[in-house]
């Protein structure tokens, strides 16, 4: 669903959403952060002169998205990691941050593991575990092994932005604190249902929750489940024609 009107918070986390490109704007003590959906799990973040791209991968259309100053990759799967897209978005000085499993393919990546943090410019980047608990392959193997991939909490100007990656509502997710904006996946069989996603969100209670990586799922059910919770749910179109 695309926004037809601009939305305005009267709190310190003031935001505006534009129907044309769906860019979300968040005010921080370091200035404005803009987050634009690209496709599926791919997003562009701009703040000042910083351009960050998360999980650039086909079939996302990346014309005009780059060049990126920072590229974050969550996992090895083809809808999150693509060497050609990383190359296309890179320039001299572009930094790539990813888990160790990704660095086996994207060899220039700087590795951080679950629970680790690093600083890049004015951003504190913390890797959060992302993995399956009950939604597994027919042979019992998880679609996402614990410790292999990273979700990310990006802290900038006193605000925390959480990109969960491919995950269920893990104990680590449910224990998060002070998240201002959370991007939450919900697609079977790889992550979780909208109901399960809403239950996890209730546990850590971000100010704003935005479904992404949701192809084929009823995100309106996610929003309905969170009615009355105090969490603002924003439904964006991550699958444009």
C-alpha atoms as an extended CHARMM CRD file, in Angstrom:
* protein
*
       241  EXT
         1         1  UNK       CA              0.0000000000        0.0000000000        0.0000000000  PROA      1               0.0000000000
         2         2  UNK       CA              1.3360000000        3.4340000000       -0.8830000000  PROA      2               0.0000000000
         3         3  UNK       CA              0.7570000000        6.5130000000        1.2080000000  PROA      3               0.0000000000
         4         4  UNK       CA             -1.5430000000        9.0950000000       -0.3460000000  PROA      4               0.0000000000
         5         5  UNK       CA             -0.8280000000       11.7510000000        2.2590000000  PROA      5               0.0000000000
         6         6  UNK       CA              2.1650000000       12.9340000000        4.2020000000  PROA      6               0.0000000000
         7         7  UNK       CA              2.2980000000       11.7150000000        7.7750000000  PROA      7               0.0000000000
         8         8  UNK       CA              3.6490000000       13.8800000000       10.5530000000  PROA      8               0.0000000000
         9         9  UNK       CA              4.7360000000       12.8600000000       14.0420000000  PROA      9               0.0000000000
        10        10  UNK       CA              4.5250000000       15.5650000000       16.6770000000  PROA      10              0.0000000000
        11        11  UNK       CA              7.1120000000       13.7140000000       18.7420000000  PROA      11              0.0000000000
        12        12  UNK       CA             10.8650000000       13.9540000000       18.3900000000  PROA      12              0.0000000000
        13        13  UNK       CA             10.6340000000       11.1800000000       15.8070000000  PROA      13              0.0000000000
        14        14  UNK       CA              8.9080000000       13.3190000000       13.1880000000  PROA      14              0.0000000000
        15        15  UNK       CA              8.3990000000       11.6580000000        9.8290000000  PROA      15              0.0000000000
        16        16  UNK       CA              6.9830000000       12.3240000000        6.4120000000  PROA      16              0.0000000000
        17        17  UNK       CA              6.0630000000        9.7630000000        3.7600000000  PROA      17              0.0000000000
        18        18  UNK       CA              5.6710000000       10.5490000000        0.0870000000  PROA      18              0.0000000000
        19        19  UNK       CA              3.3220000000        8.5460000000       -2.1250000000  PROA      19              0.0000000000
        20        20  UNK       CA              5.5390000000        8.7130000000       -5.2130000000  PROA      20              0.0000000000
        21        21  UNK       CA              8.6800000000        7.0880000000       -3.8930000000  PROA      21              0.0000000000
        22        22  UNK       CA              7.5750000000        6.0330000000       -0.3930000000  PROA      22              0.0000000000
        23        23  UNK       CA             10.6490000000        7.6060000000        1.1920000000  PROA      23              0.0000000000
        24        24  UNK       CA             10.3580000000        7.7230000000        4.9670000000  PROA      24              0.0000000000
        25        25  UNK       CA             11.9840000000       10.6730000000        6.7470000000  PROA      25              0.0000000000
        26        26  UNK       CA             13.1480000000       10.5900000000       10.3510000000  PROA      26              0.0000000000
        27        27  UNK       CA             14.5510000000       13.5200000000       12.2830000000  PROA      27              0.0000000000
        28        28  UNK       CA             17.5740000000       12.8150000000       14.4840000000  PROA      28              0.0000000000
        29        29  UNK       CA             19.9930000000       14.9460000000       16.4530000000  PROA      29              0.0000000000
        30        30  UNK       CA             22.4470000000       14.5830000000       13.5460000000  PROA      30              0.0000000000
        31        31  UNK       CA             19.8940000000       15.6420000000       10.9590000000  PROA      31              0.0000000000
        32        32  UNK       CA             17.4260000000       13.9590000000        8.6460000000  PROA      32              0.0000000000
        33        33  UNK       CA             17.5580000000       10.2450000000        7.8090000000  PROA      33              0.0000000000
        34        34  UNK       CA             15.7440000000        9.1750000000        4.6430000000  PROA      34              0.0000000000
        35        35  UNK       CA             14.9100000000        5.4950000000        4.0470000000  PROA      35              0.0000000000
        36        36  UNK       CA             13.5920000000        4.4400000000        0.6440000000  PROA      36              0.0000000000
        37        37  UNK       CA             12.3260000000        0.9380000000       -0.1960000000  PROA      37              0.0000000000
        38        38  UNK       CA             13.9220000000       -0.4950000000       -3.3230000000  PROA      38              0.0000000000
        39        39  UNK       CA             12.6370000000       -4.0740000000       -3.5930000000  PROA      39              0.0000000000
        40        40  UNK       CA             12.0220000000       -7.0190000000       -1.2350000000  PROA      40              0.0000000000
        41        41  UNK       CA             14.8210000000       -6.5890000000        1.3360000000  PROA      41              0.0000000000
        42        42  UNK       CA             16.7770000000       -3.8540000000       -0.4550000000  PROA      42              0.0000000000
        43        43  UNK       CA             16.6340000000       -0.3070000000        0.8620000000  PROA      43              0.0000000000
        44        44  UNK       CA             18.5190000000        2.9470000000        0.4830000000  PROA      44              0.0000000000
        45        45  UNK       CA             19.3720000000        5.1620000000        3.4460000000  PROA      45              0.0000000000
        46        46  UNK       CA             20.6350000000        8.7080000000        3.0940000000  PROA      46              0.0000000000
        47        47  UNK       CA             21.7760000000       11.0330000000        5.8560000000  PROA      47              0.0000000000
        48        48  UNK       CA             23.7730000000       14.1310000000        5.0820000000  PROA      48              0.0000000000
        49        49  UNK       CA             26.2710000000       13.0230000000        2.4430000000  PROA      49              0.0000000000
        50        50  UNK       CA             26.1050000000        9.3550000000        3.4910000000  PROA      50              0.0000000000
        51        51  UNK       CA             24.4550000000        6.8600000000        1.1420000000  PROA      51              0.0000000000
        52        52  UNK       CA             23.8700000000        3.3660000000        2.5440000000  PROA      52              0.0000000000
        53        53  UNK       CA             22.3550000000        0.4750000000        0.6230000000  PROA      53              0.0000000000
        54        54  UNK       CA             21.1340000000       -2.6860000000        2.3300000000  PROA      54              0.0000000000
        55        55  UNK       CA             20.9500000000       -6.0670000000        0.5540000000  PROA      55              0.0000000000
        56        56  UNK       CA             21.1970000000       -5.0060000000       -3.1070000000  PROA      56              0.0000000000
        57        57  UNK       CA             20.2090000000       -8.0810000000       -5.1280000000  PROA      57              0.0000000000
        58        58  UNK       CA             18.1080000000       -9.0470000000       -8.1630000000  PROA      58              0.0000000000
        59        59  UNK       CA             15.5010000000       -8.2930000000       -9.2470000000  PROA      59              0.0000000000
        60        60  UNK       CA             15.8660000000       -4.9360000000       -7.5230000000  PROA      60              0.0000000000
        61        61  UNK       CA             16.3000000000       -2.0790000000       -9.9930000000  PROA      61              0.0000000000
        62        62  UNK       CA             19.3320000000       -0.1380000000       -8.8430000000  PROA      62              0.0000000000
        63        63  UNK       CA             19.5260000000        2.5230000000      -11.5630000000  PROA      63              0.0000000000
        64        64  UNK       CA             20.0800000000        5.8270000000       -9.8110000000  PROA      64              0.0000000000
        65        65  UNK       CA             20.4740000000        4.2290000000       -6.3770000000  PROA      65              0.0000000000
        66        66  UNK       CA             24.2630000000        4.4880000000       -6.1410000000  PROA      66              0.0000000000
        67        67  UNK       CA             27.0330000000        5.0280000000       -5.7780000000  PROA      67              0.0000000000
        68        68  UNK       CA             26.9410000000        3.8800000000       -2.1780000000  PROA      68              0.0000000000
        69        69  UNK       CA             29.3140000000        4.9080000000        0.5710000000  PROA      69              0.0000000000
        70        70  UNK       CA             28.3450000000        1.8590000000        2.6370000000  PROA      70              0.0000000000
        71        71  UNK       CA             26.7700000000       -1.4400000000        1.6190000000  PROA      71              0.0000000000
        72        72  UNK       CA             25.3200000000       -3.7360000000        4.2980000000  PROA      72              0.0000000000
        73        73  UNK       CA             24.6180000000       -7.3780000000        3.5050000000  PROA      73              0.0000000000
        74        74  UNK       CA             22.6820000000       -9.6830000000        5.7980000000  PROA      74              0.0000000000
        75        75  UNK       CA             23.0480000000      -13.1790000000        4.3200000000  PROA      75              0.0000000000
        76        76  UNK       CA             24.3670000000      -15.4140000000        1.5330000000  PROA      76              0.0000000000
        77        77  UNK       CA             21.0340000000      -16.0410000000       -0.2050000000  PROA      77              0.0000000000
        78        78  UNK       CA             20.5820000000      -14.5990000000       -3.6790000000  PROA      78              0.0000000000
        79        79  UNK       CA             17.8180000000      -12.1980000000       -2.6480000000  PROA      79              0.0000000000
        80        80  UNK       CA             20.2540000000      -10.4920000000       -0.2570000000  PROA      80              0.0000000000
        81        81  UNK       CA             23.7410000000      -10.8970000000       -1.7570000000  PROA      81              0.0000000000
        82        82  UNK       CA             24.8800000000      -10.2650000000       -5.3080000000  PROA      82              0.0000000000
        83        83  UNK       CA             28.4560000000       -9.5480000000       -6.2860000000  PROA      83              0.0000000000
        84        84  UNK       CA             27.5750000000       -7.7640000000       -9.5190000000  PROA      84              0.0000000000
        85        85  UNK       CA             25.2200000000       -5.3940000000       -7.7100000000  PROA      85              0.0000000000
        86        86  UNK       CA             27.8330000000       -4.6620000000       -5.0510000000  PROA      86              0.0000000000
        87        87  UNK       CA             30.3210000000       -3.8450000000       -7.8190000000  PROA      87              0.0000000000
        88        88  UNK       CA             27.8100000000       -1.6580000000       -9.6520000000  PROA      88              0.0000000000
        89        89  UNK       CA             27.0510000000        0.3620000000       -6.5100000000  PROA      89              0.0000000000
        90        90  UNK       CA             30.6790000000        0.7300000000       -5.4120000000  PROA      90              0.0000000000
        91        91  UNK       CA             33.1150000000        3.5840000000       -5.9270000000  PROA      91              0.0000000000
        92        92  UNK       CA             36.5620000000        4.3090000000       -4.5380000000  PROA      92              0.0000000000
        93        93  UNK       CA             36.1840000000        4.1610000000       -0.7740000000  PROA      93              0.0000000000
        94        94  UNK       CA             32.9110000000        2.2240000000       -0.6240000000  PROA      94              0.0000000000
        95        95  UNK       CA             32.7910000000        0.0720000000        2.5170000000  PROA      95              0.0000000000
        96        96  UNK       CA             30.9940000000       -3.2780000000        2.6030000000  PROA      96              0.0000000000
        97        97  UNK       CA             29.9890000000       -4.7570000000        5.9690000000  PROA      97              0.0000000000
        98        98  UNK       CA             28.7190000000       -8.3110000000        6.1750000000  PROA      98              0.0000000000
        99        99  UNK       CA             28.8890000000      -11.5780000000        8.1290000000  PROA      99              0.0000000000
       100       100  UNK       CA             31.7810000000      -13.9780000000        7.5510000000  PROA      100             0.0000000000
       101       101  UNK       CA             29.7290000000      -16.2920000000        5.3390000000  PROA      101             0.0000000000
       102       102  UNK       CA             29.1230000000      -13.4340000000        2.9060000000  PROA      102             0.0000000000
       103       103  UNK       CA             32.7970000000      -12.4330000000        2.8930000000  PROA      103             0.0000000000
       104       104  UNK       CA             33.6740000000      -15.7900000000        1.3300000000  PROA      104             0.0000000000
       105       105  UNK       CA             32.0350000000      -14.4410000000       -1.8470000000  PROA      105             0.0000000000
       106       106  UNK       CA             32.1530000000      -10.6540000000       -1.3840000000  PROA      106             0.0000000000
       107       107  UNK       CA             35.8210000000      -10.7290000000       -0.4600000000  PROA      107             0.0000000000
       108       108  UNK       CA             36.1840000000       -6.9780000000        0.1620000000  PROA      108             0.0000000000
       109       109  UNK       CA             33.6010000000       -7.1220000000        2.9630000000  PROA      109             0.0000000000
       110       110  UNK       CA             34.5630000000       -6.0980000000        6.4700000000  PROA      110             0.0000000000
       111       111  UNK       CA             33.2830000000       -8.8320000000        8.7490000000  PROA      111             0.0000000000
       112       112  UNK       CA             31.2200000000       -8.3590000000       11.8880000000  PROA      112             0.0000000000
       113       113  UNK       CA             29.5240000000      -11.2180000000       13.6800000000  PROA      113             0.0000000000
       114       114  UNK       CA             26.3990000000      -11.5640000000       15.7740000000  PROA      114             0.0000000000
       115       115  UNK       CA             26.5510000000       -9.2230000000       18.7490000000  PROA      115             0.0000000000
       116       116  UNK       CA             29.4800000000       -7.1930000000       17.4010000000  PROA      116             0.0000000000
       117       117  UNK       CA             29.3960000000       -3.4590000000       16.7880000000  PROA      117             0.0000000000
       118       118  UNK       CA             31.4400000000       -1.1100000000       14.6430000000  PROA      118             0.0000000000
       119       119  UNK       CA             31.4570000000        2.5930000000       13.8740000000  PROA      119             0.0000000000
       120       120  UNK       CA             31.2110000000        4.0350000000       10.3830000000  PROA      120             0.0000000000
       121       121  UNK       CA             31.1160000000        7.8150000000       10.1520000000  PROA      121             0.0000000000
       122       122  UNK       CA             28.4430000000        8.8120000000       12.6970000000  PROA      122             0.0000000000
       123       123  UNK       CA             26.7040000000        5.4400000000       12.5340000000  PROA      123             0.0000000000
       124       124  UNK       CA             27.0070000000        2.7220000000       15.1380000000  PROA      124             0.0000000000
       125       125  UNK       CA             26.2640000000       -0.6020000000       13.4460000000  PROA      125             0.0000000000
       126       126  UNK       CA             25.3810000000       -3.6080000000       15.6160000000  PROA      126             0.0000000000
       127       127  UNK       CA             24.8860000000       -7.0990000000       14.1880000000  PROA      127             0.0000000000
       128       128  UNK       CA             21.8410000000       -8.9340000000       15.5740000000  PROA      128             0.0000000000
       129       129  UNK       CA             21.3850000000      -12.7140000000       15.1930000000  PROA      129             0.0000000000
       130       130  UNK       CA             18.9030000000      -13.7370000000       12.4850000000  PROA      130             0.0000000000
       131       131  UNK       CA             17.8630000000      -17.3550000000       12.2000000000  PROA      131             0.0000000000
       132       132  UNK       CA             15.0550000000      -19.9020000000       12.0960000000  PROA      132             0.0000000000
       133       133  UNK       CA             13.5690000000      -21.5630000000       15.1340000000  PROA      133             0.0000000000
       134       134  UNK       CA             10.6440000000      -23.6400000000       13.8690000000  PROA      134             0.0000000000
       135       135  UNK       CA             10.3310000000      -22.9220000000       10.1440000000  PROA      135             0.0000000000
       136       136  UNK       CA             12.8350000000      -25.3200000000        8.6260000000  PROA      136             0.0000000000
       137       137  UNK       CA             13.4900000000      -27.2560000000        5.4450000000  PROA      137             0.0000000000
       138       138  UNK       CA             11.8860000000      -30.7080000000        4.9940000000  PROA      138             0.0000000000
       139       139  UNK       CA             15.1360000000      -32.3370000000        6.1470000000  PROA      139             0.0000000000
       140       140  UNK       CA             15.0010000000      -30.3520000000        9.3930000000  PROA      140             0.0000000000
       141       141  UNK       CA             17.8350000000      -27.9960000000        8.4410000000  PROA      141             0.0000000000
       142       142  UNK       CA             16.9990000000      -24.3430000000        9.1460000000  PROA      142             0.0000000000
       143       143  UNK       CA             16.6680000000      -22.0560000000        6.1640000000  PROA      143             0.0000000000
       144       144  UNK       CA             18.9020000000      -19.6930000000        8.1380000000  PROA      144             0.0000000000
       145       145  UNK       CA             21.4150000000      -21.1450000000       10.5640000000  PROA      145             0.0000000000
       146       146  UNK       CA             22.0550000000      -19.3100000000       13.8090000000  PROA      146             0.0000000000
       147       147  UNK       CA             25.2790000000      -17.3260000000       13.5610000000  PROA      147             0.0000000000
       148       148  UNK       CA             25.4680000000      -17.2180000000        9.7650000000  PROA      148             0.0000000000
       149       149  UNK       CA             23.6000000000      -13.9990000000        8.9900000000  PROA      149             0.0000000000
       150       150  UNK       CA             23.2180000000      -10.5580000000       10.5200000000  PROA      150             0.0000000000
       151       151  UNK       CA             20.2830000000       -8.3060000000       11.1300000000  PROA      151             0.0000000000
       152       152  UNK       CA             21.4760000000       -4.7590000000       11.8540000000  PROA      152             0.0000000000
       153       153  UNK       CA             20.6440000000       -2.0390000000       14.3370000000  PROA      153             0.0000000000
       154       154  UNK       CA             21.8550000000        1.2680000000       12.9360000000  PROA      154             0.0000000000
       155       155  UNK       CA             22.1680000000        4.0220000000       15.5370000000  PROA      155             0.0000000000
       156       156  UNK       CA             22.4390000000        7.5670000000       14.2520000000  PROA      156             0.0000000000
       157       157  UNK       CA             21.7150000000       10.8330000000       16.0110000000  PROA      157             0.0000000000
       158       158  UNK       CA             20.0980000000        9.1190000000       18.9820000000  PROA      158             0.0000000000
       159       159  UNK       CA             17.6910000000        6.9970000000       16.8590000000  PROA      159             0.0000000000
       160       160  UNK       CA             17.8330000000        3.2340000000       16.3420000000  PROA      160             0.0000000000
       161       161  UNK       CA             16.8590000000        1.6920000000       12.9960000000  PROA      161             0.0000000000
       162       162  UNK       CA             16.5280000000       -2.1110000000       12.9150000000  PROA      162             0.0000000000
       163       163  UNK       CA             16.6790000000       -4.1770000000        9.7420000000  PROA      163             0.0000000000
       164       164  UNK       CA             15.8840000000       -7.6980000000       10.8910000000  PROA      164             0.0000000000
       165       165  UNK       CA             16.9860000000       -9.6370000000        7.8070000000  PROA      165             0.0000000000
       166       166  UNK       CA             15.7340000000      -13.2130000000        7.2930000000  PROA      166             0.0000000000
       167       167  UNK       CA             14.6430000000      -14.3270000000       10.7250000000  PROA      167             0.0000000000
       168       168  UNK       CA             11.9160000000      -15.5160000000       12.9960000000  PROA      168             0.0000000000
       169       169  UNK       CA             11.0490000000      -13.7240000000       16.2180000000  PROA      169             0.0000000000
       170       170  UNK       CA             14.1540000000      -14.8890000000       18.0360000000  PROA      170             0.0000000000
       171       171  UNK       CA             14.8980000000      -14.2350000000       21.7040000000  PROA      171             0.0000000000
       172       172  UNK       CA             17.5300000000      -11.7320000000       20.5700000000  PROA      172             0.0000000000
       173       173  UNK       CA             14.9440000000       -9.8020000000       18.5630000000  PROA      173             0.0000000000
       174       174  UNK       CA             12.4160000000       -9.8840000000       21.3590000000  PROA      174             0.0000000000
       175       175  UNK       CA             15.0230000000       -8.5370000000       23.8080000000  PROA      175             0.0000000000
       176       176  UNK       CA             15.8380000000       -5.4270000000       21.7680000000  PROA      176             0.0000000000
       177       177  UNK       CA             15.3740000000       -2.0740000000       23.4900000000  PROA      177             0.0000000000
       178       178  UNK       CA             14.7040000000        1.4670000000       22.3230000000  PROA      178             0.0000000000
       179       179  UNK       CA             14.1170000000        0.6940000000       18.6480000000  PROA      179             0.0000000000
       180       180  UNK       CA             12.5980000000        3.6350000000       16.8250000000  PROA      180             0.0000000000
       181       181  UNK       CA             11.9660000000        1.9980000000       13.4520000000  PROA      181             0.0000000000
       182       182  UNK       CA             11.9080000000       -1.7620000000       12.7570000000  PROA      182             0.0000000000
       183       183  UNK       CA             11.8400000000       -3.4160000000        9.3410000000  PROA      183             0.0000000000
       184       184  UNK       CA             10.3720000000       -6.8850000000        9.8710000000  PROA      184             0.0000000000
       185       185  UNK       CA             10.2310000000       -9.8710000000        7.4640000000  PROA      185             0.0000000000
       186       186  UNK       CA              7.2520000000      -12.1680000000        7.1190000000  PROA      186             0.0000000000
       187       187  UNK       CA              7.2020000000      -14.7760000000        4.4060000000  PROA      187             0.0000000000
       188       188  UNK       CA              6.8400000000      -18.5300000000        4.5580000000  PROA      188             0.0000000000
       189       189  UNK       CA              8.5210000000      -20.8820000000        4.6550000000  PROA      189             0.0000000000
       190       190  UNK       CA             11.6530000000      -18.7960000000        5.1460000000  PROA      190             0.0000000000
       191       191  UNK       CA             10.8720000000      -16.4780000000        8.0740000000  PROA      191             0.0000000000
       192       192  UNK       CA              7.5070000000      -16.1980000000        9.8580000000  PROA      192             0.0000000000
       193       193  UNK       CA              3.8390000000      -15.4820000000        9.4270000000  PROA      193             0.0000000000
       194       194  UNK       CA              2.3560000000      -11.9880000000        9.8490000000  PROA      194             0.0000000000
       195       195  UNK       CA              0.8370000000      -13.1480000000       13.1570000000  PROA      195             0.0000000000
       196       196  UNK       CA              4.2000000000      -14.4060000000       14.4050000000  PROA      196             0.0000000000
       197       197  UNK       CA              5.8810000000      -11.2100000000       13.2700000000  PROA      197             0.0000000000
       198       198  UNK       CA              3.3520000000       -9.0810000000       15.1430000000  PROA      198             0.0000000000
       199       199  UNK       CA              3.8240000000      -11.1490000000       18.2840000000  PROA      199             0.0000000000
       200       200  UNK       CA              7.5900000000      -10.5670000000       18.1410000000  PROA      200             0.0000000000
       201       201  UNK       CA              7.1160000000       -6.8480000000       17.5450000000  PROA      201             0.0000000000
       202       202  UNK       CA              4.8880000000       -6.5930000000       20.6140000000  PROA      202             0.0000000000
       203       203  UNK       CA              7.7510000000       -7.9780000000       22.6870000000  PROA      203             0.0000000000
       204       204  UNK       CA             10.2940000000       -5.2630000000       21.8300000000  PROA      204             0.0000000000
       205       205  UNK       CA              7.7880000000       -2.5320000000       20.9550000000  PROA      205             0.0000000000
       206       206  UNK       CA              9.4450000000       -0.2610000000       18.3760000000  PROA      206             0.0000000000
       207       207  UNK       CA              7.8520000000        3.1070000000       17.7600000000  PROA      207             0.0000000000
       208       208  UNK       CA              7.3090000000        2.2650000000       14.0780000000  PROA      208             0.0000000000
       209       209  UNK       CA              7.1480000000       -1.1660000000       12.4170000000  PROA      209             0.0000000000
       210       210  UNK       CA              7.4150000000       -1.5890000000        8.6480000000  PROA      210             0.0000000000
       211       211  UNK       CA              6.9270000000       -4.9790000000        6.9690000000  PROA      211             0.0000000000
       212       212  UNK       CA              9.4720000000       -5.8740000000        4.3070000000  PROA      212             0.0000000000
       213       213  UNK       CA             10.5860000000       -9.1410000000        2.6960000000  PROA      213             0.0000000000
       214       214  UNK       CA              6.9170000000      -10.1250000000        2.7490000000  PROA      214             0.0000000000
       215       215  UNK       CA              6.0800000000      -11.3520000000       -0.7720000000  PROA      215             0.0000000000
       216       216  UNK       CA              2.8740000000      -13.3920000000       -0.7800000000  PROA      216             0.0000000000
       217       217  UNK       CA              1.9080000000      -12.5590000000        2.8020000000  PROA      217             0.0000000000
       218       218  UNK       CA             -1.0190000000      -10.5500000000        4.1690000000  PROA      218             0.0000000000
       219       219  UNK       CA              0.6580000000       -7.5080000000        5.6850000000  PROA      219             0.0000000000
       220       220  UNK       CA             -2.7420000000       -6.0930000000        6.5600000000  PROA      220             0.0000000000
       221       221  UNK       CA             -3.0650000000       -8.9390000000        9.0710000000  PROA      221             0.0000000000
       222       222  UNK       CA              0.2100000000       -7.7940000000       10.6430000000  PROA      222             0.0000000000
       223       223  UNK       CA             -1.1910000000       -4.2880000000       10.9740000000  PROA      223             0.0000000000
       224       224  UNK       CA             -4.4710000000       -5.5880000000       12.3950000000  PROA      224             0.0000000000
       225       225  UNK       CA             -2.6170000000       -7.6780000000       14.9950000000  PROA      225             0.0000000000
       226       226  UNK       CA             -0.8230000000       -4.5610000000       16.2420000000  PROA      226             0.0000000000
       227       227  UNK       CA             -3.8950000000       -2.3600000000       16.5650000000  PROA      227             0.0000000000
       228       228  UNK       CA             -4.0300000000       -0.8810000000       20.0560000000  PROA      228             0.0000000000
       229       229  UNK       CA             -0.4310000000       -1.8620000000       20.8250000000  PROA      229             0.0000000000
       230       230  UNK       CA              0.9750000000        1.6450000000       20.5100000000  PROA      230             0.0000000000
       231       231  UNK       CA              3.2280000000        0.5550000000       17.6210000000  PROA      231             0.0000000000
       232       232  UNK       CA              2.6430000000        2.5350000000       14.4440000000  PROA      232             0.0000000000
       233       233  UNK       CA              2.5380000000        0.2000000000       11.4330000000  PROA      233             0.0000000000
       234       234  UNK       CA              3.3980000000        1.5120000000        7.9740000000  PROA      234             0.0000000000
       235       235  UNK       CA              2.5860000000       -0.5660000000        4.9260000000  PROA      235             0.0000000000
       236       236  UNK       CA              4.8350000000        0.1770000000        1.9500000000  PROA      236             0.0000000000
       237       237  UNK       CA              4.9290000000       -1.4110000000       -1.4800000000  PROA      237             0.0000000000
       238       238  UNK       CA              8.2090000000       -3.3440000000       -1.7520000000  PROA      238             0.0000000000
       239       239  UNK       CA              7.0970000000       -5.0980000000       -4.9540000000  PROA      239             0.0000000000
       240       240  UNK       CA              6.3880000000       -2.4020000000       -7.5530000000  PROA      240             0.0000000000
       241       241  UNK       CA              5.4090000000       -3.5110000000      -11.0470000000  PROA      241             0.0000000000
